[in-house]
Amino acid sequence: MKHVKALLIKFIMILAVLWIVFTLMFDTEFSDTLLMSVVLTIAAYVIGDLLILSRAGDRSKPDGDFTKRNAIATVSDAILTFIVLWALGEALLNPDDNVVMASLISTVIIGIGEWFFHRYVNNQVIEDHNAQTVGMS
Protein backbone atom coordinates (compact mmCIF):
# COMPACT_ATOMS: atom_id res chain seq x y z
CA MET A 1 0.00 0.00 0.00
CA LYS A 2 2.97 2.29 0.64
CA HIS A 3 3.97 2.04 -3.01
CA VAL A 4 0.48 2.85 -4.24
CA LYS A 5 0.37 5.99 -2.10
CA ALA A 6 3.87 7.04 -3.22
CA LEU A 7 2.98 6.41 -6.89
CA LEU A 8 -0.19 8.47 -6.53
CA ILE A 9 1.68 11.39 -4.95
CA LYS A 10 4.34 11.26 -7.67
CA PHE A 11 1.72 11.00 -10.43
CA ILE A 12 -0.21 14.02 -9.15
CA MET A 13 3.00 16.06 -8.95
CA ILE A 14 4.10 15.11 -12.46
CA LEU A 15 0.63 15.55 -13.95
CA ALA A 16 0.27 19.01 -12.41
CA VAL A 17 3.63 20.14 -13.79
CA LEU A 18 3.07 18.68 -17.24
CA TRP A 19 -0.47 20.07 -17.41
CA ILE A 20 0.81 23.58 -16.63
CA VAL A 21 3.84 23.41 -18.91
CA PHE A 22 2.76 21.23 -21.83
CA THR A 23 -1.00 21.82 -21.89
CA LEU A 24 -1.35 25.41 -20.72
CA MET A 25 1.94 26.93 -21.88
CA PHE A 26 2.64 24.88 -25.03
CA ASP A 27 -0.95 23.99 -26.03
CA THR A 28 -0.59 20.20 -25.94
CA GLU A 29 -3.68 18.00 -25.85
CA PHE A 30 -4.50 16.88 -22.30
CA SER A 31 -4.64 13.23 -23.41
CA ASP A 32 -1.00 13.46 -24.54
CA THR A 33 -0.05 15.14 -21.26
CA LEU A 34 -1.84 12.39 -19.34
CA LEU A 35 -0.04 9.64 -21.27
CA MET A 36 3.35 11.29 -20.73
CA SER A 37 2.55 11.63 -17.01
CA VAL A 38 1.70 7.94 -16.61
CA VAL A 39 4.80 6.74 -18.47
CA LEU A 40 7.11 9.15 -16.65
CA THR A 41 5.63 8.34 -13.22
CA ILE A 42 6.16 4.61 -13.60
CA ALA A 43 9.64 4.89 -15.13
CA ALA A 44 10.89 7.47 -12.61
CA TYR A 45 9.43 5.62 -9.62
CA VAL A 46 10.97 2.29 -10.53
CA ILE A 47 14.35 3.61 -11.70
CA GLY A 48 14.88 6.76 -9.62
CA ASP A 49 13.11 5.91 -6.38
CA LEU A 50 13.14 2.14 -5.95
CA LEU A 51 16.48 1.36 -7.59
CA ILE A 52 18.74 4.41 -7.31
CA LEU A 53 17.50 6.12 -4.12
CA SER A 54 17.34 2.88 -2.18
CA ARG A 55 20.77 1.61 -3.29
CA ALA A 56 23.07 4.63 -3.81
CA GLY A 57 25.50 6.05 -1.28
CA ASP A 58 27.15 4.58 1.79
CA ARG A 59 24.31 2.94 3.70
CA SER A 60 26.47 2.43 6.82
CA LYS A 61 26.54 6.18 7.51
CA PRO A 62 23.99 7.85 9.80
CA ASP A 63 20.62 8.33 8.07
CA GLY A 64 21.87 5.95 5.37
CA ASP A 65 23.81 8.80 3.67
CA PHE A 66 20.46 10.28 2.59
CA THR A 67 21.82 13.58 1.25
CA LYS A 68 24.16 11.84 -1.18
CA ARG A 69 21.53 9.27 -2.17
CA ASN A 70 18.98 12.05 -2.69
CA ALA A 71 21.37 14.05 -4.87
CA ILE A 72 22.20 11.03 -7.02
CA ALA A 73 18.54 10.03 -7.36
CA THR A 74 17.41 13.59 -8.14
CA VAL A 75 20.00 14.07 -10.90
CA SER A 76 19.13 10.62 -12.30
CA ASP A 77 15.43 11.47 -12.20
CA ALA A 78 16.07 14.77 -13.97
CA ILE A 79 18.02 13.09 -16.77
CA LEU A 80 15.37 10.39 -17.11
CA THR A 81 12.59 12.99 -17.04
CA PHE A 82 14.12 15.02 -19.85
CA ILE A 83 14.77 11.96 -22.03
CA VAL A 84 11.26 10.52 -21.52
CA LEU A 85 9.51 13.86 -22.09
CA TRP A 86 11.62 14.71 -25.12
CA ALA A 87 11.16 11.25 -26.71
CA LEU A 88 7.42 11.06 -26.02
CA GLY A 89 6.97 14.69 -27.05
CA GLU A 90 8.68 14.06 -30.37
CA ALA A 91 6.54 10.96 -30.93
CA LEU A 92 3.17 12.39 -29.84
CA LEU A 93 3.23 16.11 -30.57
CA ASN A 94 3.32 18.28 -33.66
CA PRO A 95 6.76 18.98 -35.12
CA ASP A 96 6.09 22.71 -34.69
CA ASP A 97 5.78 22.37 -30.90
CA ASN A 98 8.83 23.34 -28.91
CA VAL A 99 9.23 19.95 -27.24
CA VAL A 100 12.78 20.56 -26.05
CA MET A 101 11.88 23.78 -24.22
CA ALA A 102 8.73 22.27 -22.68
CA SER A 103 10.73 19.21 -21.60
CA LEU A 104 13.49 21.35 -20.10
CA ILE A 105 11.10 23.55 -18.11
CA SER A 106 9.21 20.49 -16.86
CA THR A 107 12.45 18.73 -15.94
CA VAL A 108 13.62 21.59 -13.74
CA ILE A 109 10.31 21.85 -11.89
CA ILE A 110 9.90 18.09 -11.48
CA GLY A 111 13.52 17.82 -10.33
CA ILE A 112 12.81 20.29 -7.52
CA GLY A 113 9.72 18.29 -6.55
CA GLU A 114 11.72 15.05 -6.63
CA TRP A 115 14.20 16.43 -4.11
CA PHE A 116 11.35 16.69 -1.58
CA PHE A 117 9.52 13.55 -2.72
CA HIS A 118 12.63 11.47 -2.03
CA ARG A 119 12.45 12.39 1.67
CA TYR A 120 8.92 10.93 1.76
CA VAL A 121 10.05 7.76 -0.03
CA ASN A 122 13.07 7.44 2.26
CA ASN A 123 10.98 7.81 5.42
CA GLN A 124 7.77 6.02 4.42
CA VAL A 125 8.59 3.45 1.71
CA ILE A 126 12.17 2.28 2.25
CA GLU A 127 11.89 0.19 5.39
CA ASP A 128 15.50 -0.59 6.28
CA HIS A 129 17.71 2.48 5.80
CA ASN A 130 20.86 0.40 6.16
CA ALA A 131 19.91 -2.32 3.66
CA GLN A 132 20.40 -2.25 -0.08
CA THR A 133 16.80 -3.28 -0.74
CA VAL A 134 13.35 -1.72 -0.75
CA GLY A 135 10.60 -2.89 1.59
CA MET A 136 7.57 -4.20 -0.24
CA SER A 137 4.95 -4.19 2.54
C-alpha positions in Angstrom: 0.0 0.0 0.0 3.0 2.3 0.6 4.0 2.0 -3.0 0.5 2.9 -4.2 0.4 6.0 -2.1 3.9 7.0 -3.2 3.0 6.4 -6.9 -0.2 8.5 -6.5 1.7 11.4 -5.0 4.3 11.3 -7.7 1.7 11.0 -10.4 -0.2 14.0 -9.1 3.0 16.1 -8.9 4.1 15.1 -12.5 0.6 15.5 -14.0 0.3 19.0 -12.4 3.6 20.1 -13.8 3.1 18.7 -17.2 -0.5 20.1 -17.4 0.8 23.6 -16.6 3.8 23.4 -18.9 2.8 21.2 -21.8 -1.0 21.8 -21.9 -1.3 25.4 -20.7 1.9 26.9 -21.9 2.6 24.9 -25.0 -1.0 24.0 -26.0 -0.6 20.2 -25.9 -3.7 18.0 -25.8 -4.5 16.9 -22.3 -4.6 13.2 -23.4 -1.0 13.5 -24.5 -0.1 15.1 -21.3 -1.8 12.4 -19.3 0.0 9.6 -21.3 3.3 11.3 -20.7 2.6 11.6 -17.0 1.7 7.9 -16.6 4.8 6.7 -18.5 7.1 9.1 -16.6 5.6 8.3 -13.2 6.2 4.6 -13.6 9.6 4.9 -15.1 10.9 7.5 -12.6 9.4 5.6 -9.6 11.0 2.3 -10.5 14.3 3.6 -11.7 14.9 6.8 -9.6 13.1 5.9 -6.4 13.1 2.1 -6.0 16.5 1.4 -7.6 18.7 4.4 -7.3 17.5 6.1 -4.1 17.3 2.9 -2.2 20.8 1.6 -3.3 23.1 4.6 -3.8 25.5 6.1 -1.3 27.2 4.6 1.8 24.3 2.9 3.7 26.5 2.4 6.8 26.5 6.2 7.5 24.0 7.9 9.8 20.6 8.3 8.1 21.9 6.0 5.4 23.8 8.8 3.7 20.5 10.3 2.6 21.8 13.6 1.3 24.2 11.8 -1.2 21.5 9.3 -2.2 19.0 12.1 -2.7 21.4 14.1 -4.9 22.2 11.0 -7.0 18.5 10.0 -7.4 17.4 13.6 -8.1 20.0 14.1 -10.9 19.1 10.6 -12.3 15.4 11.5 -12.2 16.1 14.8 -14.0 18.0 13.1 -16.8 15.4 10.4 -17.1 12.6 13.0 -17.0 14.1 15.0 -19.8 14.8 12.0 -22.0 11.3 10.5 -21.5 9.5 13.9 -22.1 11.6 14.7 -25.1 11.2 11.2 -26.7 7.4 11.1 -26.0 7.0 14.7 -27.1 8.7 14.1 -30.4 6.5 11.0 -30.9 3.2 12.4 -29.8 3.2 16.1 -30.6 3.3 18.3 -33.7 6.8 19.0 -35.1 6.1 22.7 -34.7 5.8 22.4 -30.9 8.8 23.3 -28.9 9.2 20.0 -27.2 12.8 20.6 -26.0 11.9 23.8 -24.2 8.7 22.3 -22.7 10.7 19.2 -21.6 13.5 21.3 -20.1 11.1 23.5 -18.1 9.2 20.5 -16.9 12.4 18.7 -15.9 13.6 21.6 -13.7 10.3 21.9 -11.9 9.9 18.1 -11.5 13.5 17.8 -10.3 12.8 20.3 -7.5 9.7 18.3 -6.6 11.7 15.0 -6.6 14.2 16.4 -4.1 11.4 16.7 -1.6 9.5 13.5 -2.7 12.6 11.5 -2.0 12.4 12.4 1.7 8.9 10.9 1.8 10.1 7.8 0.0 13.1 7.4 2.3 11.0 7.8 5.4 7.8 6.0 4.4 8.6 3.5 1.7 12.2 2.3 2.2 11.9 0.2 5.4 15.5 -0.6 6.3 17.7 2.5 5.8 20.9 0.4 6.2 19.9 -2.3 3.7 20.4 -2.3 -0.1 16.8 -3.3 -0.7 13.3 -1.7 -0.7 10.6 -2.9 1.6 7.6 -4.2 -0.2 5.0 -4.2 2.5 
